[in-house]
Amino acid sequence: MVARGLTAPTRVAGDGPPETLGLHELELAFEQAAQTIAPSVVSIVSERAVEHSEIPAFLRPFGPADGTIRGLGSGVILDASGYILTNNHVVEGATVLRVRLYDDREFSAEVVGTDPKTDLAVIRVEASGLVPAVTATSEAVRVGQWVMAAGSPFGLTESVSAGIVSAVGRGGMGITDYGDFIQTDAAINQGNSGGPLIDLRGRVIGINTAIASQTGGSNGVGFAIPSDLAKVVLAQLIAFGSVERGWLGIVMGKLTPDLAKSFGHSGTDGVLVDDVDPAGPAAAADLRAGDIVTELDGKALRDMVALRNGVAQRRPGTKVKVTVVRAGAARTVDLELGALPGQRKTAAGRRPTGKAKPTPAVARSHGVQLAEPSDELRARGPVDVRRGAVVTAVAAQSVAVGAVAPGDVLVEVGDQPVKSAAQARKLLDKADLSLGIRVRIERGGLGHYVLLRRDP
């Protein structure tokens, strides 16, 4: 039984404070959102030819008789001239692509460009009367906001599912290289991939891309690529057919509460600079290891995902302002992003150090066995690792387990450069491990900050 006058709150992206709607008004909002987006959602059928040898032997009796694998997905029209945004995995490897519109018209589609690193792709159809969707900034999306996922799950066209935004800024999921996902409990089943995630005004705030589920069904957690990221990729794919990403030239480190405190920095928002490529834009702007990057073009950075995506969404040659905190003081520098190198051995062009052959001089402290760098390491290492202490062993149950490993080169303890294994031992012995001590290591030619602390 529903009590008379019962109301339910809802928030629409970009509209400010939540509005209080009656249940009838809320129901109408869902209906109108579904009607608004429907003409802009398409169903995509792909075909990919496969060799018999590509199919595992035990599946060959059940494989496609004509050697063709067919897939289903969704997309959203974002331009009246026929450009459709979808997922890369929907069109990847397809030899035939067909698009079915809202009015049941079908057209062959061509791939304009793909970006596997974000799992986005743009295809195009030659058709008249197309209805492009309206997009809204994903920056305004909030946890708890009502949303709807539209698409063709299991090939069932004109389908929508409703839910709320469960989380925003989900990175490090392993779904794509550049992830900053909107998490939702709106059902995203097979075939929904590439379809739009919309707000209650029918505006696109994301592109449905994946679901984390133990069964593969909708009883899991769905993820959508934010519209702000999708629009940047869309524009580059239409203009260039591929995406070029900017490069800052730093090794990013997670700013944990302990590391932030060791640098005298309040809070954990920001990105710790673990290392700087001497040939990169950051080095030219005098960014240094130990700096904490807090803003990009005046926008606060919460973590590594925000900085990585922010730089990646800008093309090489873009001039940006980067705010860093060094020794408690903030400074803003101007720099021009470089081109993201295709392949690099290390961030500083160094050779990996590998496991060094230590000299007999050995020092032990807090379960870490240290030795002077060998002649072999000195001969092939850069100047900044010719001094230091090589970690040759780490005792089980010691404070260093998981933080350092044999083959690492200890180059700083606290703010002190390490000149020898004996000096490093003395510095570690003097440290109050109940409070923790920050150390800097070289691993594979790259610098990293870690904190050694004894559990209370």
C-alpha positions as CSV (number, residue, x, y, z in Angstrom):
1,M,0.0,0.0,0.0
2,V,1.3,3.4,-0.9
3,A,0.5,6.2,1.5
4,R,-1.2,9.3,0.0
5,G,1.3,12.2,-0.5
6,L,4.4,10.0,-0.3
7,T,7.3,11.6,-2.1
8,A,10.7,10.5,-3.3
9,P,13.8,12.5,-3.9
10,T,15.8,12.6,-7.1
11,R,18.8,14.5,-8.4
12,V,19.4,15.4,-12.0
13,A,23.0,16.1,-13.2
14,G,23.8,19.7,-13.2
15,D,20.6,20.9,-11.6
16,G,22.0,21.8,-8.2
17,P,20.2,20.7,-5.0
18,P,17.9,17.7,-5.1
19,E,14.2,18.2,-6.0
20,T,11.4,16.5,-4.2
21,L,9.0,14.8,-6.6
22,G,5.8,13.0,-6.1
23,L,5.8,9.4,-7.1
24,H,3.7,10.2,-10.2
25,E,6.1,12.9,-11.2
26,L,9.0,10.5,-10.7
27,E,7.4,7.9,-12.8
28,L,6.8,10.4,-15.5
29,A,10.5,11.4,-15.4
30,F,11.5,7.8,-16.1
31,E,9.0,7.6,-19.0
32,Q,10.1,10.9,-20.5
33,A,13.8,10.0,-20.2
34,A,13.2,6.7,-22.0
35,Q,11.2,8.4,-24.8
36,T,13.8,11.1,-25.2
37,I,16.8,8.7,-25.7
38,A,15.0,6.0,-27.7
39,P,15.4,7.5,-31.2
40,S,19.1,7.9,-30.6
41,V,19.9,4.4,-29.5
42,V,20.9,1.8,-32.1
43,S,21.5,-1.9,-32.2
44,I,24.7,-3.1,-33.8
45,V,25.2,-6.5,-35.4
46,S,28.8,-7.5,-36.2
47,E,30.3,-10.4,-38.1
48,R,33.8,-11.7,-37.9
49,A,35.2,-14.5,-39.9
50,V,37.3,-17.1,-38.0
51,E,39.6,-19.8,-39.0
52,H,38.7,-23.3,-37.8
53,S,42.0,-23.4,-35.9
54,E,41.0,-20.4,-33.8
55,I,38.2,-22.4,-32.1
56,P,39.4,-24.7,-29.3
57,A,39.3,-28.3,-30.4
58,F,36.6,-29.3,-27.8
59,L,34.3,-26.5,-29.1
60,R,34.7,-27.1,-32.8
61,P,31.7,-29.4,-33.1
62,F,29.6,-26.6,-31.7
63,G,31.3,-23.7,-33.6
64,P,29.7,-21.7,-36.4
65,A,29.0,-23.8,-39.5
66,D,29.8,-21.0,-41.9
67,G,33.0,-19.9,-40.0
68,T,31.4,-16.6,-39.0
69,I,31.0,-15.3,-35.4
70,R,28.2,-12.9,-34.9
71,G,28.0,-10.4,-32.1
72,L,25.5,-7.9,-30.7
73,G,26.0,-4.5,-29.2
74,S,24.5,-1.1,-28.9
75,G,25.5,2.5,-29.8
76,V,24.2,6.0,-29.5
77,I,23.9,8.6,-32.3
78,L,25.8,11.8,-31.4
79,D,25.7,13.6,-34.7
80,A,23.0,14.1,-37.3
81,S,25.5,13.3,-40.0
82,G,25.6,9.6,-38.9
83,Y,28.4,9.3,-36.3
84,I,27.7,6.7,-33.7
85,L,29.6,6.1,-30.5
86,T,30.0,2.6,-29.2
87,N,32.5,0.2,-27.5
88,N,35.7,-0.9,-29.3
89,H,35.0,-4.5,-28.3
90,V,31.6,-4.3,-30.1
91,V,33.3,-3.6,-33.5
92,E,36.8,-5.1,-33.0
93,G,37.7,-7.4,-35.8
94,A,34.3,-7.1,-37.5
95,T,34.2,-7.7,-41.3
96,V,30.6,-6.7,-41.5
97,L,28.7,-4.1,-39.4
98,R,25.0,-3.4,-39.6
99,V,23.1,-0.9,-37.6
100,R,19.4,-1.0,-36.8
101,L,17.7,2.3,-36.0
102,Y,14.8,3.0,-33.7
103,D,12.4,3.0,-36.7
104,D,13.7,-0.5,-37.8
105,R,15.7,0.9,-40.7
106,E,19.0,-1.0,-41.2
107,F,22.2,0.3,-42.7
108,S,25.7,-0.9,-43.3
109,A,28.2,0.9,-41.1
110,E,31.9,1.8,-41.5
111,V,34.4,2.1,-38.7
112,V,35.7,5.7,-38.4
113,G,38.2,5.0,-35.7
114,T,38.8,3.0,-32.6
115,D,40.6,3.5,-29.3
116,P,41.2,0.3,-27.4
117,K,42.7,2.1,-24.5
118,T,39.3,3.5,-23.5
119,D,37.3,0.8,-25.3
120,L,35.5,3.4,-27.4
121,A,34.9,3.4,-31.2
122,V,33.1,5.6,-33.7
123,I,31.2,4.1,-36.6
124,R,29.1,5.9,-39.3
125,V,26.0,5.3,-41.3
126,E,24.7,7.1,-44.3
127,A,21.1,7.8,-43.3
128,S,18.7,10.7,-43.1
129,G,16.4,11.7,-40.2
130,L,18.8,10.7,-37.5
131,V,18.2,12.0,-34.0
132,P,21.4,12.8,-32.1
133,A,21.3,12.4,-28.3
134,V,21.9,15.3,-26.0
135,T,24.9,14.9,-23.7
136,A,25.5,16.3,-20.2
137,T,28.8,16.7,-18.3
138,S,29.7,13.7,-16.3
139,E,31.5,16.0,-13.9
140,A,28.1,16.8,-12.3
141,V,27.1,13.1,-11.8
142,R,26.7,12.3,-8.1
143,V,26.4,9.1,-6.1
144,G,22.8,8.2,-5.5
145,Q,21.5,9.9,-8.6
146,W,18.9,8.0,-10.6
147,V,20.1,6.7,-14.0
148,M,19.0,4.5,-16.8
149,A,20.9,2.2,-19.1
150,A,19.6,2.0,-22.7
151,G,20.5,-0.5,-25.4
152,S,19.8,-3.9,-26.8
153,P,20.6,-6.5,-24.1
154,F,20.5,-10.1,-25.5
155,G,19.4,-8.5,-28.9
156,L,16.2,-7.1,-27.4
157,T,16.1,-3.6,-28.9
158,E,14.6,-0.5,-27.2
159,S,15.3,-1.8,-23.7
160,V,16.0,0.3,-20.7
161,S,16.9,-0.5,-17.1
162,A,17.0,1.8,-14.1
163,G,19.1,2.2,-11.0
164,I,21.3,4.6,-9.2
165,V,24.9,5.8,-9.5
166,S,26.8,3.6,-6.9
167,A,30.1,5.3,-7.3
168,V,32.1,7.7,-9.5
169,G,35.8,7.8,-10.4
170,R,36.3,4.1,-10.4
171,G,39.8,3.6,-11.7
172,G,42.3,0.7,-11.7
173,M,39.6,-1.8,-12.6
174,G,41.6,-3.5,-15.3
175,I,38.8,-2.9,-17.8
176,T,40.6,-0.4,-19.9
177,D,44.0,1.4,-19.7
178,Y,42.3,4.7,-19.1
179,G,39.4,4.1,-16.7
180,D,37.5,6.6,-14.5
181,F,34.2,4.8,-14.5
182,I,30.7,5.6,-13.3
183,Q,29.5,2.6,-11.3
184,T,25.8,1.8,-11.4
185,D,23.4,-0.9,-10.3
186,A,21.3,-0.3,-13.5
187,A,21.4,-3.7,-15.3
188,I,24.0,-3.8,-18.1
189,N,23.6,-7.2,-19.7
190,Q,25.2,-8.7,-22.8
191,G,24.3,-6.5,-25.8
192,N,24.1,-3.3,-23.7
193,S,27.7,-2.6,-24.4
194,G,28.1,0.7,-26.2
195,G,24.7,2.0,-25.3
196,P,24.1,5.2,-23.3
197,L,23.8,5.7,-19.6
198,I,21.4,8.6,-19.2
199,D,20.1,10.9,-16.5
200,L,16.4,11.5,-15.9
201,R,16.3,14.2,-18.6
202,G,17.4,11.6,-21.2
203,R,20.9,13.1,-21.5
204,V,23.9,10.9,-22.0
205,I,26.3,10.9,-19.0
206,G,28.2,7.7,-19.9
207,I,28.7,4.8,-22.3
208,N,27.9,1.4,-20.9
209,T,30.9,-0.8,-21.2
210,A,31.2,-3.7,-18.7
211,I,29.6,-5.5,-15.8
212,A,31.4,-7.2,-12.9
213,S,29.3,-10.3,-12.2
214,Q,30.0,-13.9,-11.0
215,T,27.4,-15.2,-13.4
216,G,27.8,-12.8,-16.3
217,G,24.2,-11.6,-15.7
218,S,22.9,-8.4,-14.5
219,N,23.2,-9.4,-10.8
220,G,26.5,-7.5,-10.6
221,V,28.0,-4.1,-10.8
222,G,27.9,-2.1,-14.1
223,F,30.5,0.4,-15.3
224,A,30.1,3.2,-17.8
225,I,32.7,5.5,-19.4
226,P,32.0,9.1,-18.4
227,S,30.6,11.3,-21.1
228,D,33.3,13.9,-20.7
229,L,36.0,11.4,-21.6
230,A,33.9,9.9,-24.3
231,K,33.4,13.2,-26.0
232,V,37.1,13.9,-26.1
233,V,37.8,10.5,-27.7
234,L,34.8,11.0,-30.1
235,A,36.2,14.3,-31.4
236,Q,39.7,12.9,-32.0
237,L,38.4,9.8,-33.7
238,I,36.2,11.8,-36.1
239,A,39.0,14.3,-36.8
240,F,42.0,12.0,-37.0
241,G,40.8,8.4,-36.9
242,S,42.9,7.7,-33.8
243,V,43.7,9.2,-30.4
244,E,47.0,11.0,-29.6
245,R,47.6,11.5,-25.9
246,G,49.7,14.0,-24.1
247,W,52.7,13.0,-21.9
248,L,53.9,14.7,-18.8
249,G,57.0,12.6,-18.2
250,I,56.7,11.6,-14.6
251,V,56.3,8.3,-12.7
252,M,53.2,8.7,-10.5
253,G,53.0,7.4,-7.0
254,K,50.0,6.9,-4.7
255,L,49.9,9.5,-2.0
256,T,49.1,7.5,1.1
257,P,48.4,9.2,4.4
258,D,51.7,8.1,5.8
259,L,53.7,9.4,2.8
260,A,51.7,12.6,2.8
261,K,52.6,13.1,6.4
262,S,56.2,12.4,5.8
263,F,56.3,15.2,3.3
264,G,54.5,17.6,5.6
265,H,51.4,17.6,3.3
266,S,47.9,17.7,4.7
267,G,45.3,15.4,3.2
268,T,45.8,12.7,0.6
269,D,44.4,14.4,-2.5
270,G,47.1,14.7,-5.2
271,V,49.7,12.6,-6.8
272,L,53.2,12.0,-5.6
273,V,56.0,12.3,-8.1
274,D,58.1,9.2,-7.7
275,D,60.4,10.0,-10.6
276,V,60.9,12.4,-13.5
277,D,62.1,11.6,-17.0
278,P,65.0,14.0,-17.7
279,A,63.9,14.3,-21.3
280,G,60.2,15.0,-20.5
281,P,58.1,18.1,-20.2
282,A,58.0,17.8,-16.4
283,A,61.8,18.0,-16.1
284,A,61.9,21.0,-18.3
285,A,59.4,22.7,-16.0
286,D,61.6,21.8,-13.0
287,L,59.3,19.2,-11.5
288,R,61.2,16.9,-9.1
289,A,60.8,13.6,-7.3
290,G,59.0,14.3,-4.1
291,D,56.8,17.0,-5.5
292,I,53.0,16.5,-5.0
293,V,50.9,17.4,-8.0
294,T,47.6,18.9,-6.7
295,E,46.0,20.6,-9.7
296,L,45.9,20.4,-13.5
297,D,44.7,23.6,-15.2
298,G,43.2,24.8,-11.9
299,K,41.2,21.6,-11.4
300,A,42.0,19.7,-8.2
301,L,43.4,16.2,-8.6
302,R,42.1,13.5,-6.2
303,D,44.5,10.7,-7.3
304,M,46.6,9.1,-10.0
305,V,43.7,8.2,-12.1
306,A,42.5,11.8,-12.3
307,L,46.0,13.1,-13.4
308,R,46.6,10.3,-15.8
309,N,43.2,10.7,-17.5
310,G,43.5,14.5,-17.4
311,V,46.8,14.4,-19.3
312,A,45.7,11.7,-21.7
313,Q,42.6,13.7,-22.7
314,R,44.9,16.5,-24.0
315,R,46.8,16.2,-27.2
316,P,50.6,16.6,-27.5
317,G,51.5,20.3,-27.7
318,T,48.8,21.4,-25.4
319,K,49.9,24.0,-22.9
320,V,48.8,23.3,-19.3
321,K,49.3,24.7,-15.8
322,V,50.4,22.2,-13.2
323,T,50.3,23.1,-9.5
324,V,52.7,21.2,-7.2
325,V,53.5,21.3,-3.5
326,R,57.2,21.1,-2.6
327,A,58.4,21.4,1.0
328,G,54.9,22.6,2.0
329,A,54.8,25.5,-0.5
330,A,52.6,25.5,-3.6
331,R,53.8,26.6,-7.0
332,T,52.2,26.6,-10.4
333,V,54.2,26.0,-13.6
334,D,53.4,26.3,-17.3
335,L,54.5,23.4,-19.5
336,E,53.7,22.0,-22.9
337,L,52.7,18.3,-23.0
338,G,54.8,16.0,-25.1
339,A,53.8,13.0,-27.2
340,L,53.3,9.8,-25.3
341,P,56.2,7.6,-26.3
342,G,55.2,4.3,-27.9
343,Q,57.7,2.2,-26.1
344,R,60.2,3.2,-23.4
345,K,62.5,1.0,-21.5
346,T,62.2,3.1,-18.4
347,A,60.9,6.6,-17.5
348,A,64.4,8.0,-17.5
349,G,65.9,6.0,-20.3
350,R,67.9,4.0,-17.8
351,R,68.8,0.4,-18.0
352,P,67.2,-1.9,-15.5
353,T,69.4,-2.5,-12.5
354,G,68.5,-6.1,-12.0
355,K,69.9,-8.0,-9.1
356,A,73.3,-6.7,-8.3
357,K,76.2,-8.7,-7.2
358,P,77.2,-7.2,-3.9
359,T,80.6,-6.6,-2.5
360,P,81.5,-8.4,0.7
361,A,80.7,-5.2,2.8
362,V,77.2,-6.0,4.2
363,A,75.0,-4.1,6.7
364,R,71.8,-5.2,8.2
365,S,69.0,-3.1,9.7
366,H,65.4,-3.8,10.6
367,G,65.5,-7.0,8.6
368,V,67.0,-5.5,5.5
369,Q,70.4,-6.7,4.3
370,L,72.3,-4.1,2.4
371,A,75.5,-4.0,0.4
372,E,77.6,-1.5,-1.6
373,P,76.7,-1.4,-5.3
374,S,78.9,-3.8,-7.3
375,D,81.4,-2.7,-9.9
376,E,79.1,-4.2,-12.5
377,L,76.1,-2.0,-11.3
378,R,78.3,1.1,-11.1
379,A,79.5,0.6,-14.6
380,R,76.1,0.4,-16.2
381,G,74.0,2.5,-13.8
382,P,73.4,6.2,-14.2
383,V,75.2,8.7,-12.0
384,D,72.4,9.0,-9.5
385,V,72.5,5.3,-8.6
386,R,76.2,4.9,-8.4
387,R,75.9,5.7,-4.8
388,G,73.4,4.0,-2.5
389,A,72.9,0.6,-0.9
390,V,71.8,-2.5,-2.7
391,V,69.1,-4.6,-1.0
392,T,70.4,-8.2,-1.0
393,A,67.8,-9.8,1.3
394,V,64.7,-9.0,3.3
395,A,63.9,-11.0,6.4
396,A,60.5,-12.5,6.8
397,Q,58.1,-10.6,9.1
398,S,60.3,-7.5,8.9
399,V,59.0,-3.9,8.3
400,A,60.4,-4.0,4.8
401,V,58.4,-7.0,3.5
402,G,56.3,-5.9,0.6
403,A,58.0,-2.5,0.5
404,V,61.5,-3.3,-0.8
405,A,62.9,-6.4,-2.5
406,P,66.3,-7.9,-3.3
407,G,67.8,-6.0,-6.2
408,D,66.4,-2.6,-5.1
409,V,68.9,0.2,-4.6
410,L,68.2,2.3,-1.5
411,V,69.1,5.9,-2.5
412,E,67.4,8.0,0.3
413,V,66.4,7.5,3.9
414,G,64.1,10.3,5.0
415,D,65.6,13.4,3.4
416,Q,69.1,12.1,3.5
417,P,70.9,10.8,0.3
418,V,72.4,7.4,0.9
419,K,76.2,7.3,0.2
420,S,77.0,3.8,1.5
421,A,75.4,0.7,3.0
422,A,76.9,1.5,6.4
423,Q,75.4,5.0,6.3
424,A,72.0,3.6,5.3
425,R,72.1,1.2,8.2
426,K,72.8,4.0,10.7
427,L,70.0,6.1,9.3
428,L,67.6,3.3,9.5
429,D,68.7,2.4,13.0
430,K,68.1,5.9,14.2
431,A,64.6,6.1,12.7
432,D,61.6,5.7,14.9
433,L,59.7,3.0,13.1
434,S,56.7,3.4,15.2
435,L,56.2,6.7,13.4
436,G,57.6,5.4,10.1
437,I,60.4,6.5,7.9
438,R,60.2,7.4,4.2
439,V,62.8,5.8,1.9
440,R,63.4,6.1,-1.8
441,I,64.4,3.1,-3.8
442,E,65.5,2.6,-7.4
443,R,63.9,-0.4,-9.0
444,G,64.3,-1.3,-12.7
445,G,65.8,2.1,-13.2
446,L,62.8,4.0,-11.8
447,G,62.6,5.8,-8.4
448,H,59.8,5.0,-5.9
449,Y,58.9,6.3,-2.4
450,V,57.9,3.8,0.2
451,L,57.3,4.0,3.9
452,L,58.8,1.6,6.5
453,R,56.7,1.5,9.7
454,R,56.3,-1.0,12.5
455,D,52.7,-2.0,13.1
456,P,51.5,-0.8,16.5
